[in-house]
Every structure is written in C-alpha cells, then in structure tokens.
C-alpha cells in the first residue's frame, strides 16, 4: 500500500510544518477524583501514564537534584510527548482496540502483517487515515504491536530467507548436519519469540498496569481532532475498505467462511456495474454463467484438503518446524526425495482433520466450497510446486557437479517467503474481515 508515513514534532504554535497544520491537542492534567479511576491494561494504558508509573517508582533512587525538580522534569517530558505526533498509518492496533471480542476470528487468525492491514483498512473505512496521534496518547498495546511488526518485517522475514539459503553440508549423525546446528537455534528462537509475543500481548491487555479516569481512557490511542498528515490513499483501496468490516461471531461471518458462489456473484455484479457497454455486460453475464455451471458440476473432497497451518495445535506446529531437519530423505535410484516441507505438512494437515473428527469422504460442489478451503488448497498447491522444483534443482546439482553441489546456497527461501508471509497474511485478512453489508444486517436485526 502506497501509504505516506509521517512522524513530526509540533512547535510551540502547534504546527507540523508542511505535513499538517492545526491547533495542538488540549491534553490536560487529570483533575478527576482518584476514586473514579479504573486500573486498565495495555489497550488503554498510554505512554504518558506508563512514563509516570515508571518515573514515580524509580525517582526515590535518583540524585537529590532530580528528586527536587521531579515535577518540572515530568511536566517537560509530557509536553515533549504531546508535541511528538505519529501518523496512525504507521500504527498497528491490538484486536481489542479494533473492537474484537475474545472469541472473534482476529484473536486467532492474525500475524503482524495481517493485523496491520486490518488496522489500516478500518482506519480508512472510518475516515481516520493519516490522523496524528500524540505519543502521550499512544497506548502500550499500539506500541507493542507496532514494534513487533517492524521486527517481523525487518528481522524475522529477512533472517528466514537467509537461513533457508544455507546448504545442508557435512552430515554429522543421522539427520543432524552443520546446517541443522547453524539454523535450528535461530528457527526455534523465532518460533519462541512469536509465541512469547502472543503471550505477552495477551497478558498486557488483561493486566492491571495503571489507573486512569474515564476521560483519560477516552483519549487513549486517539488522534488529535482535525489534525492530519499530508497523504492520500489509492482509490481502489478506498473502495475495498468501504466493503469490509471486522468479522465477529455474532453474525458478521468472515469472508473466509463465505462460499465461492458469493465471491463469483459479487465479482460479476461489480464488473457489470462498472461497465457501460451493453455488449461487454452481456459477455460478462455469459462468462459468469459458464463459470457457475462448471463450479456447480465440479465436486471436491473437502476434508482431503489438509488443515491450514494456522489451525495446527502447538505439537503439530513443532513437528512441522523440527521435521524440516529430522524428516529422512528417501533414496530412489540415483536421486533423493526429501520428506520434509510440503509432504510432511500435508500429512500433518490430514491427520489433524482425522483427529478433529472430519468426514474424510465428504464431497461438496466447488460452488459451495468455503473461501478459506480454497485458499488453503491453493497454499498447498504452491507449497508443493516449490518443493518439487527444489527437489529437481537439488538432485540436478548433485548429478552434474557432485563435489560442489553440497556447498551451493539454496535460493528457494525467496519463493517460500511470499507464500509463508504474503499469502498467509492475505488469508488471515480474509478470515478476520467480513462484508460490510453483513454488519449492517446484523445491526438492523439487533
């Protein structure tokens, strides 16, 4: 998304140079009775309140001159934090800050990229794009989610690509190679970091961190009224944001749960509505009827599509991770076929379906196949295609330049990265969002 991300310092007159121009925020010291305060978690605890809590806890150990001037120091720090403004297009929100309940899809199907995309689509939908949030009002949850997004994009994804390029040289014992000794600690650390992040993120939201009044809670995470950074959103993204909303379990079902028929119908209607030529409209109608007929007459074994990796339990996820090293290769003549990667994940996904009581013989029409099943099938198709290419590439090297092949880097991380981080993020967005018309129907019924 071609978003313009801005961070600026506001001068004493409340301006932000050429990026934005408006009056400064009117953040005032708390004057409400302490009895009306409520202890809140990271979804409301602002950086200003967190700073106060930390400063007050350590000020007794600081030099006397700082203790003497502590009121002035705190006041100056709050002024600086209030003057520093961040575009909300840079900020990723925790699901609860977007209005999600504990059992809503986004609480399960999320990664740093998809969560950022959902945050920004909702910002655009509600007309909040490029609004400026003072660091004083930025919540701890927003800070945590945004920092994790930056770590994910700048460290974890590049590191994953780099580690996948390490050749499997010098077998030490059984499946243990030098590659295993080099890369396994990093992969395990990244898996542990992701698990730790999710645990900490949830714990902080549900913890008692600081006490805040209702007025302070109302300002938490909110931008400055009528203050925006310069920038524009492409029209197609505006249109997309207007058609989606946050999915929930009350009635606005995720796009991923919708049948393929609804996607075909929406696409057909959109193409007809945006074309004025009668001949083109007739052609679109004819093509859509042909597609519908083919999909209605094509039956697929729905539960022979393996479970999506996002639905693995922790044990299955660990098997998938460690199996990349421990799964044995099968020699067939002069070539070797690995069982790690796509074959192992397909087996794990099928066993998951069996263990959860799925009817493995159930058949459904492609017309009725849920979007998420289609996405999962496409994921495994691409995953297996890359795997087969990798096997052919590796064996071709071994057969043509056997002495050099074990030491050549493997380039397939460049193909797996878009699949594992791009495709999966897109899939999560479809599982986290619903069609906006469903939300309207839900509100009307309520």
Phi, psi and omega in degrees: 000132185275064181272148173263120182256129185228143171228133184215156174260134180268134178279184185296344179263003175084015181262161179234053178057224182275349185286319182203158181211109179198171180291148179293162180293158184253045178295124183242153176301151181290125179242007182281150179300136179304334182294340181267005181280155179229138179279127188236164177265193188292342179287346176238336183294114183275164179296328177297315180290323177296319178299314179301316182296317180290316181299315181294332181281337183248350186299331180293343180260000183270164181303155183303324182294327177287320178298323181292323184257022186299324180296317179294320180297315180296318181297318180294320179297317179295323178295318179295319180292328180285331181280338181275116184247140179238135176295135180291351174285351175266343190264135174256134184260149172290146181310321181294332177286344176266003177096012182281142172270170187300325184260011179287154186304323185294341178289339179253312186264083180209148171221168184304323182287312181296324180294322176294317181298316179298317179304314185285324176297321178290323175301314181293318180301321183264012175071029183253012183296137176066014173290155186257126178254123174293142177301329176305323183264353180296132182275159178298322179298317178297319179296315181297312183295321181290318178296318180295323176300314180296319177296318181299315185282321187266341183241302190293312181296310177299322181294322178298316178297317181294318181293325181291344180276349181292125180288152181276072186266159169053079176294127184265307180201121181056233179278357183281121178234174175298323178301318179300314182294329181279314191266329184304314179301323180292315180296318179295320179295320179293320176296316179296322179296319178295317178294319179295319178301312181298321180293314181294317180301314180292319182295319181294322179295323185266008182265168172258105185257306181218160177263134182221149175279171179298320180296320178293321178296322180294333179272344187300124177074002185269145177282169176285132182298133175065016178246120183225150170277157177290141179162164179216154180250133178306146185300322183292330176287322175301316180295318179298314181297329179287345183259356184233160176210175182286126180288152176214177182267002184274334183170336178270085186288149181300152174302326179298335179274348181289148176287158179300332180302323182290324179293317179297316181297316181295317180296317179298314180297320180296314180296322179292319183291331184266000177246131183265340184286122181302322180295319179295318178300318180295321179295319179298316179298318180295317179295318181295324177294321178295316178298316179300316181298316180296318182289326178291335183254009177250119182254140181229144175282095193300323184270000168275355167281116185302155177300145178292142178307333178294340180264359176297147169277179186296322180295315179297322179295320179293320177298318179297319181292306184285335179296339176298338178255323191267340180294130186283157172271148179251115178283130176231100184065236182268000182245167180233130181251118179282149178254358178278170178080230186302313180301317181294316181293325176296317178296316179299317181296321178291318177297322177301315179299317180295314183293335179267010173080021179287143176282107187288347179261003183294133179244138175226154176288145177303330178299329183257359182294130179298150180302318183295326176292323177295317179297319180294318178299318178294322178300310182292328177297313179292319180301313182290325179296316177296320180299313180298317178300320180295318179297315180297315180299313183297313181291327177295319177296316182297323184280333183263319179227069188299330183281335183260331188309316182298342185258358180277138178293153180260124186272005193281352172298332178293337178267324180288328183300311177299327179289310186284332183250328180272303181299316180295324177295317178298317178298318179297322177299318178295331179276343183263342186240154179236171175286136186298330179295332177290325177294322179294319178297317179300316180294322181293320179293319180295000000 
